[in-house]
Amino acid sequence: MIVPSGAPDVSLVGGAVRDALLGVTHGADVDLVVEGDAIPLARAIGRQMSGRVVVHERFGTARVEFAHGRHLDIVGARSEHYPSPGALPEVTPGSLADDLARRDFTVNAIAFRLSGDRAGELVDPHGGRADIADECLRALRSGAFDEDPSRGIRALRYAARLGFRMDEATAGEARACITGLDLSSPRVADELRRLLHEDSTDDALTLAVALGATWVDTDPRRPDRLRALPVALARPGAPEPPHWALRLGLGLTPEAAASVALPQWSRAVAAEVREGLLLAPQLLAAGRPSEVDCLLRGRAAAAQIGAFIAGAGCVSDWWASWRDATGDVNGSDLVAAGVPPGPGIGRALAALRVALLDGLAGDRDSQMAIALAAAGDGS
């Protein structure tokens, strides 16, 4: 990306700078701070790089989205003031120093100047580089978690992802925040969703428990279940509900997952994966493939995944072959053979499916015989 000539001073800030200093790959989001009007710059970059520009005039911010899934968030440098704990901040234009001072943790309050007279300068007014070297997550100021309780979840997410420890003061404030966290807050819930997207979700939840969280499932099987999730999703034929919604069900208590301010469908997935954990013993006791089929057909995809995670390996066989098993005889064949349309057809096809799954049906003639016999029962 080339900053257009005549543009205000622009700096790369936040996670991209932190991850570059750590020598690790950054994600899909890159944040730029403009010491001036961000929107004209966003439009210029969008034209230059064939990106889609989404403008938020009210906040003076813009996002440039690219076809490969990455995006640039471009904001005007600003300062923030929180009129009361948990309230939305009051924003006023400011300098790069003001903008870095409003951020959450020192490791995220580092900038790299991309343009202007000081281009190429690393700006680190809060000691973020030293904290990166010490593998320490330090809140930028006292009271940061009171200002915005979602920062408590963010602290868990960064500490787990980076493998950093919180300094004593940050840990103390995080503990006070985490123990009284309101999951019905949309801002808190949105940050929780980001945490659940991380591969280090269980490390973050373990840290939450250590800090006094009562909304995390403390079942000792939780780590194994979360580790088993990618294994389940990698099985041939496995369904693919959103990973983070499955982690919501596997990582939080049922009560917390049901009350969090996330979309209703995600709370439903969370409940379904928990139902699957309870279904596993019945599947383990099933003696025949047809019994497994009876237990799984019509079950939600998340429940199937939950059962596999809880140890019912037969779910994998059902996904791979049993679920889609079909015979050589269908409803039209039965009608042609003289079975009247109606419940007899359903009985015939159900009996044929049982026989196929249990290896009791051979060629087409034997399948037809099984189906016709079942169609006649009860008629």
N, C-alpha and C positions, 0 to 999 in steps of 0.2 A: 504494500500500500504506500502510495506517495501522497503526502499531505499537500493539497493544492497550494500554489503560490498565493501569498497574500492572506492566507487563513490565519486566525488567531493561534496563539501558542497551544500546542496539543501535547498531551502526555499519556503514555500507557500507564495504567494504575491497577492496583489490586492483585487478583489471583495470578494473572499472567506474569507479572513481575516476580511475585513470590515463587511461582513454580520455575521460572527461569533461573532464579538464584539457587533453588533446590536441585536443579538439573533434572526435573521431571516433566513429563508431557502435560500440557494444560488442556482443559476441556474445550467445548465448542464456543464458549463465550469469551469475548475480549472487551475490556472496558477502556474507553478513552475519555479523558476530561479535557474540555476546551475552556481556556480562559477568555471567554466571550460567548458569542451565540453559537450553540451547538448545531442547530437545525440546518443552516446553510452548508456547513461542513458535511453533515450527514448526506445531504442531497448531492453534493459534489462527489463524495466518495461512492455513493450509489451509482451515479452516472459512470464514474471512472471504472468501477469494478463490476458493473452489471448486477447490482444488488437491488433488492426490493426495500424501499425506505418506508418505515412506519413511524409517523411523527406524533408526539404527544405535546401539542402546543402549550397546554396548561402548565406542564412541568418543565418545558424547555428542553426536552430530551427526545432522542430518536434512536431507532434500531435499524441497522442495515442487515438484511437477511440474504444469505447466499444459497445457491442451489444445492451445494454440498452439505448443507445443514449447519454450518457455522454462522455466527452473527457478531456484529459489532454493536455494543451499546455506547452511545455517545451522549454525554451530558455536559451542560455548562457547569463550570466550577461554582460551588455554592457552600453556604454554611447552613447549619440546621439548629433549631431550638425546639425542644419538646415542652409544650405548655403544661403537660401533666403526664404522669407515668402511663405508658401504653398508648398515648394519643399519637396521631399522625404528626410528624414534625412540621414546624413552620420553616419555610425555605426562603433564603435570600441569596442573591448573587454574591460571589466571593472569589477569593484567589485559590490557587492550587493548594497553598498551605491550609486554607480554610477547609477545602474539600477533603484533604487527607485527615484533618482533625475530626471530621464528623464520622469517620469509619469505625469499624467494630474492634479489630485487633491490630496490634502493631505490625504483625506480619502481612497484613492486608493494606497497610497505610504507607506503601512505598510507591514511588512513581519513577518513570523513566521518560525524560523529556524527548519528544520526537521532532520538535520544530522550535524555531525561535533562536535567539542569541545564545541560549544555553542548551541547545540540542545535544543529546548524548549524555547529559548529566543524570545521575541517579539521585533522587530526592528522598531522604529518609529521616524526617525530623523526629521520629518517635522511637528510634532504636530497633526497627524491625529486622534489620540484617543481623544484629547481635542476637535477637531472640530466635531467628532461624538457625543460627549457628549453635545456639544452646538447646534447640528443639523445644522451645517454650512458647506456649500460647498465652499471651498477655492482653487483657482488655485495655483499650486505649485510655480509658479514664474510669474512675470510680463512679458507680451509678449507671453504667452503660446498660445493665440488664434491667434496671428499673425503667429507664427510658423506653426500652423496647424488649419485652420479655422473649420475643422470638430469638433474640441473640443467645438465650440459654440453649436452645436447640442447635443454633449455629455453632456454638462452642463445642458441643458434643460432636457435631459433624466434622469440624476441622481437626479437633484433637484426635479423633479416630482415623480420619483419612491420612493425616500427616504423621501420625504416630508421635505427636507432641504431648507433653505434660502441661497442665495449667499451672501458672505460678500461684502461690498461696492466696493472694488477694483475689485473683480471678476465680479460683476454685471456690472460695468462700462465697462470693457473690453469685456464682453459678449455682451453688447448692441452695441458697435462699430462693433463687428464681425457679429452679427445677422442682423443688418440693411443692411449690404453690402454683405450678403452671396451669393455665386455663387452655385446654385443648379445643375448646369451643371458639377460641379466637381465630379468625381467618388467617391473620398474619402468622400466628404460632403454627397453625395447621399447615400452611403453605411451606414453612421452613421444615416441618416434620416430613412432608412429602419429599423434599429435597434430600433429607437424611436417608429416607427409605430407598432412594434411587442408588445409594452408594453401596459398593461391594463391602465396605467396612461397617455396614449397618449394625451387626451384632456387637462389634467393639464399642460403637457409640451407645448402644442400649445398655451394655454392661457398665460403662462409665456412668450412665444415667442412674442406674440402680445404686452404684457406689455413692452418688451424690444425693440419694434419697428419693428418687422417683418412685411413685406408687403406681404409675400407669404402664409400666413395663411388665411383661409377663416374666415372672421369676421362676417358672418351671425349669428345672435343670436341663430338660431336653431342648430348650429353646435354641442354644447354639447349634446343636446337631441338626435341628430342623431347618434352620436358616442355611446351614452349609449344604444340606441335601437339596435345597430348592433348585440351584442350577443343574444339579445332576438329574432331577426329575424333568426339568424343561428340556434337557438335551436328549431324552429318550425318543426313539423313533415314534412318530405319530402323536407325541404329547401336545396337548393344547397349550396356548400361550396367552393367558391373561396377563395384564401388566404386572411386571415383577414387583413393583413397589406396593401395589395393592395386596399382593400375596404376603409380602413382608409385614404389611400393616396387621394382617390377621395372625401371623406367626410370632410377631415381636411384641405386640401390645396385649394387655388384658382384654378380654371380650368387651367389658364395659367401656374401656377407654376407646377401643376401636369403633364402637358403636356411637360414641358421642363426639368424636373429633370432627371439626368443621371441614371435611373433605367431601367430594361428590358422593351422592348416595350410592352410585354403582360401585365405588371403591369400598364403601363400608359393607355392601352386600358381598363382594368378593372376599373381604376379610372374614365375614361370618361363614361363608361357604368353605373356605379352606380349613377353618376350625371344625366344621361338621365332618370334613374328610378325615381328620385325625381320629374322630370317634368311630368312623366307619371301618377303619383298618382291622380291628379284631374280627369283625364279621367276615371280611374278605379273607383273612388268614385262616378262618375256620371252614371256608368254602372248599368242598371236596372236588368239584367239577367245574370246568370252564363255564358251563351254562349257569351255574350258581353265581359265579363272579359276574357274568353278563347281566344277570337279573339285578344284582346289587348296584351295578354301575350305569346301566342304560338309563338315561333320563336324569342322571346326576349332573350338577353343574361342573364345568371344567375345573374350577378351583377346588371343589370337593374331591374330585379324582386325584388332583395333585396332592392334596392334603393326605389322602389315604396312602399314596405311594411314599410320601415323606415319612409317614408313621410306620413304615416297614412292610406294607402290602405290595411286595414285588410283582404279584400277579397283575397289578394294574398296568405295568409295562407290557406284558403279553397281550392284554386286552387292547391297549393302544395300537400295538404293532400289527396284530392280525385278527384277534377275535372280534373287535368292535365292528369291522367292516366285512365280516364273513358273509358270503352270499352263496346260495345253492343254485341248482340248475332249473328249479321250478319256481314260478312266480304266480301272482294272483290271476293273471290272464290264462295261464296254463290250467289252473284249477277250474276256472269258469268253463273253459273249453272241454274239460273232462267231466262237466256236469254238475259242479258244485255251484249252487245259486249264490249270487252276491249277498253278502251279509256277514254275520258273526262267524259262520263256518270258515270263511276264508281267513279271518284273523286267527282262529284256533289252529288252522292248518299251517299257516306260515310260522306261528310261534312254536309249534311242535317241531317243525322242520328245522328251525334255527337251533333249538336245543339239541336235536340229533346231530346236526352238523358240528356244533361246537364240541360235543362230547365224543365225536368220532364214530357215531352210530349210523351215519348215512353214507352210502357208497355212491353208486352211479345214479343216473337220472331216474331209472325205473324204481330203485329202492327209495329214493327221495319222494317220488310221486306216491308210492304206497304209504309211506309214513304220513304224508300230508293228507291224503284221502281218508285214512283211518281217523286222523284227528278231526277232520272236517265233519265226519259223521257222528262223532261223540257229542251227545247233548242235543242233537237235532231231532 
